[in-house]
């Protein structure tokens, strides 16, 4: 009482008394509230497909987007054909900006029945790993594209898993994750992704959640999320947060509960005239969703 006034004593006493009236069950729940450590980025799938690297950096900076996954074969021109000086130049553009280069979004797939096609896809993926490393990225996105008539599903699952393991071992030397996008007819069902990852048991082979409608069937979002949550890599793909009925708030809650620290990447499907305005809108929605 010597160091505080009577007014302050009454104020602090009120706080203590008020706190004592809060149910113990609420205190228990409050202990588990976690602040999101996720970050929002962009996949240059449609929003950004016509931008070169300086424009990507400029527009993302304006929109408050902190990271980018470069989809292959787009206007940015970041391909495996770039020479060392060209790669160094692109690396410096990102390094000197506030936008982080996260890696390459490739179309390489490993469900091919033909052995030569499979081998070629794996070899291209290895070149993409080197490219991502040279530019300062942390991984590449690959995908399964579906099952094939006349070929047992188990055989395709095993083939994809073994291919991922080969790439994961190769990518480990370069510090690159191999991010399997949840994709493809049949293969995008989460039990099948789980089966693939059981074969692809290298720690550097991870899952890129893709926010598909199939996530909501056969047990629902949380059930399917739990099938692969321990194999999630540094990137998660989402669509527009205010279009459709995908439960993005529930997904963000699951990620926060898991203490996910990676990147939530906008892989948007619409074609708004003002992409920067659209990016800002999505960022504001997302920030509110995870706040």
ZIFENMO-V974724 format. One record per run of one state. SS is the DSSP state (H for helix, E for strand, C for the rest). FROM is the first residue (numbers start at 1). LEN is the number of residues. If there is no record, write none. Layout:
SS_FROM_LEN ; SS_FROM_LEN
This chain:
C_1_5 ; H_6_15 ; C_21_3 ; H_24_7 ; C_31_8 ; E_39_5 ; C_44_9 ; H_53_11 ; C_64_3 ; E_67_5 ; C_72_12 ; H_84_12 ; C_96_4 ; E_100_10 ; C_110_5 ; H_115_21 ; C_136_3 ; E_139_5 ; C_144_2 ; E_146_1 ; C_147_6 ; H_153_22 ; C_175_2 ; E_177_5 ; C_182_3 ; E_185_1 ; C_186_4 ; H_190_10 ; C_200_5 ; E_205_5 ; C_210_3 ; H_213_4 ; C_217_3 ; H_220_12 ; E_232_7 ; C_239_9 ; H_248_10 ; C_258_5 ; E_263_4 ; C_267_8 ; H_275_16 ; C_291_1
